[in-house]
Each structure stands twice: as structure tokens, then as C-alpha cells.
Amino acid sequence: MKDWRAWTCAVAIAALVAMASGLGTAPLPARAGIPQRIFSSSSLPPPHLGYGINVRDHSYIDSLFAPLGFEWLKLWEEYDPRVPTTRYPYQILFLIDCTQRSGDLEEWGNDVEAIVRDGRGLVEAYEICNEPNRVGWLKGTASWPPPDPGLYAQMLKIAYERIKAVDPAAIVVSAGLAPVGRIEGECNEWSGNDCSAMDEWEYAHQMFLWGAGDYFDAFGYHPYGFAYEPERALDELPPSDNGNGFTFRGVEVMHDLLEQHGLGHKPIWATEFSWLRDPSYDDGYNGVVPGWCHSEPGYRDVFDWMDVPEVQQANYITRAFQYADEYWPWMGAMFVWNLDWHDYGWLCEPSRYFSVRKDDGTDEGIPAPAYYALISMTKRPGHFGPRLAVEPPVLTFMADVDEPGVRTGVVVPLNMGYRVFTWTASVAVGMQVTGTGTVGIQVTPTLAITTGLQGTPLTITVDSTGYAIGTFIGLITVTATTTDVLDAPQALPVMLRVVPEVYRVYLPVALCSAP
């Protein structure tokens, strides 16, 4: 008997080990594989993208942004610290600076809270800092501190808690990380860090280890396309890339990292992405020929290799939206870089040529081909409200026919989307399932509460007294009282299985736990 019992326990333990083995952290990915086409081109996934662009000057929203037909725009505290004072007919992502005027994180949190208080009802989402894996991310300090994912994780936590306290429906987006490539060395005990930039893969990995995954609704990243078409996979890059992953699809590595850290359910937002237009295609300004930039060291040595013809810029941007729409159901809002930096800084400043406008000496400039392409591009805007899910999706109770009594279980109405919803629950009629069909014998669950906020557990009890051997089903309906909630209502089956001997059903567990 002891040998048989030991064998049974070994089988049960082996099964548990096999299940747990899938939960370990996989090594940091070196390449992102080619995604499997889950949906055919004639059957795309449900709409999930947000179509947006970065805007520097608020005064251009009506004249330059509106014709694009986008529903999202991104504004920067750096260029205008005020959130909009009126309700635009668009959704707004507002980028909050990592600015420490006194080095006091709580004081910075006060600044964040003040911004959100002014933006409540006017701003849908907040991005917390910009490219913190590059030097210069922490503004307002006497010197430029190097990238520090631990410090950023602390700031993200403060921002998240302050934002949610003021505006629970606001979407918090972590800072868009810059694709800086594989960096060797160590700075302040952070590997992959040369004090001027930190490998974005390693930076994200360390952020998650510091618990940052609990403090964002969407993960921010900047999947620039560099010199390559948007469909180019990492394993199709030339040897000169040196494993940097400088391609639009480098964002797939970030999604892999999120999954490895148990965060795969969180969407990624491309808070900046684009291709650099060759300056030679612009008409010039004040008589200066922009083709000169190819011989200007600041541009030539860093950016020259990645610029593309203006028609190709337009083509790549629209194809990037299409690719993400078809292959990446985890991609959320995407913001082109940029609308109106066309007259910004020195002549060879790359932001001028990432712009979808061209400088002609006027304030608004003239459209580049990309501007017209974005207007005519087919758009399938996604849903950025709540989405109801109930976990577990089925609740099962087991009772011994000779030992009737009350059984208790818990389900949780979860928000698998954005913002906030409240729910209500009600009991429907169930019936007995037999080998010959169904008969009208119901089981009626009892609810401890009938309403709550997303994430509030719902305790359910079933009394097996008076039930014969068999399977009985009750139904609970969970619906949202908030408007614009996807997948609501949800029907939750509650199953009561009445068996001759519960002990026999749970024999392996009972044997393992017996003294």
C-alpha cells in the first residue's frame, strides 16, 4: 500500500512540476521570430490600434492635425506645460516630463498630481517621461544623470498612484524607450549601460524586476524603422546591424519580454515611430540647399545611413500601421513622429525631416507626401474603453451526497481593457444535466454582493442540501453599469456536482496530504 501511495503522490507531484515549469523566466531574447499569421488578410483581428501623431504646437491642432482623420494626438509638457483648457474632439496622450526641481520625488509627484487635476475630463492618457534609457531623461538637475531603471521604476510608481488617485479612468503609459541597440559596459552597476544610453532590452528587463509592471496600463516604446521596410524581421537584418535590432519589428522583442515577466496581457503603445526623410527632398529655407546636410558631420555621422526618399517615408509609415493592425493584436495606440517639428532647431536637425510637413518659410509649412498618405490611409480605430472578463470563467463546486452543506467560491470581474467600470451581478435559472437531456431542477447560487468596482471579488455560495447525485447548473450574469464596456454582459456558469464519495474523486490529493 505504501509503495502504491508513493507512486500516486509522485505522479501528482510530477504533474504539478510539469505545469510549473512553463512559468519560469526565459532568457533575454536575442532575436524576434517571424510572427505567425493568426488572421488571414480577409479576416483581420478586431480593431485595436489608435491612430495618432506627436504635436508640438497646440495652435496647429485644428489646421494641421484635424485633416489627418486621427483620433489620438500626443502633446508634450516640454513645449507647453499646460494641459488643454477645452475639450477637444480627440483623445489626448500628454507626456509628463521627468523634471526634479529639488531632487524630491514626492514634490515631483505633487507636480504630476497638479497636471492630472487640471487635465481630468480633458486628457485620456499620460506618458511618464521620455526615453529614460538615454542620458538627459531626468530634467531639472545640475548634471545629466545616466539611465537608471531602478529610479525610473520608483518615479513611475509615484506617478501611477498620484494619477489614479485623481483620475482613476486615466490611462498610464510607461515612458517610450529609445531603440539604442546592444550596449556593452556598466554604469552605476547597471550592465548594458555606458552612462549615455542603456540597452533598451536590458532596461525593460530591469524595470520589470523592480516591479514597474504593476504601475502602467500600457508599455511605451519607440519602434523606429531606421533604414528598413516595416516588414523586415530581426533575423533578416544585415550583419552591419550588429544585433542591434534597428527595425520597426524590434518591438516584438519588447512584447516577448512582457510575456516572460507575466505582463503579456498589457498592450504596447508606440508613442513615437517613423522613418527619416532625406533632407534633399525638401525645398530649402532662406536659400540654403538641404542636401548640404549629407556633408554636415552632425547629421552625416549619425543619421545619414537611415534616411529614405520622401515617397518611401510615406509608404513605410502607412505600411507600418497596416502591419501592426494585421499581426500585432497587442499593439494599442501608435503615434507618428511628428506633425510640426518641420521648422525646429538647426537646418540639419533630424526632427525637421521626420515631420510630415516641410519647411517653406511659413509657420505651417507644406505637406510632405507622408501627410497626404496618412489622410488617405484606411483606418480601423480600436476600442480604448473597458473590457469585461470574469475569472474563472466557470465556477465548479463538488459535494458528497451524504454530506450536504454550503460550498463557497470566488470569481473576479476584471477589466481587460482601459479606464474603469463598475459591475452588477444577478442570478439566473439553472437546470440538471442527465444522460437523456435536461430537466427543470435548478441550483440557485447566493451572491454575497451584487455590485462592485472592477477587480472587486464576488463571493458565491451554493447549498447542496436536497440534491441527488448529478450535475446541476446555475447561471450568474455579470454586466457593467458603466457605458461603452466591451464583452458585457458575461454569463458565468456555476456547476454543482453531487457525487457518491468526494474522497474517491480527490483520492490522489487525499493520499498525498494524509499523515
Secondary structure, 3 states (H helix, E strand, C coil): CHHHHHHHHHHHHHHHHHHHHCCCCCCCCCCCCCCCCCCCCCCCCCCCEEEEEECCCHHHHHHHHHHHCCCEEEEECCCCCCCCCCCCCCEEEEEECCECCCCCHHHHHHHHHHHHHHHCCCCCEEEEEECCCECCCCECCCCCCCCCHHHHHHHHHHHHHHHHHHCCCCEEEEEEECCCCCCCCEECCEECECCCEECHHHHHHHHHHCCHHHHCCEEEECCCCCCCCCCCCHHHCCHHHCCCCCCHHHHHHHHHHHHHCCCCCCCEEEEEECCCECHHHCCCECCECHHHHHHCHHHHCCCHHHCECHHHHHHHHHHHHHHHHHHCCCEEEEEECCCCCCCCCCCCCCHHHHCCEECCCCCCCEECHHHHHHHHCCCCECCCCCEEEEECCCEEEEEECCCCCEEEEEEEEEECCCCCCEEEEEEEEEEEEECCEEECCCCCCEECCCEEECCCCEEEEEECCCCCCEEEEEEEEEEECCCCCECCCEEEEEEEEEECCHHHHCHHHHHHHCC
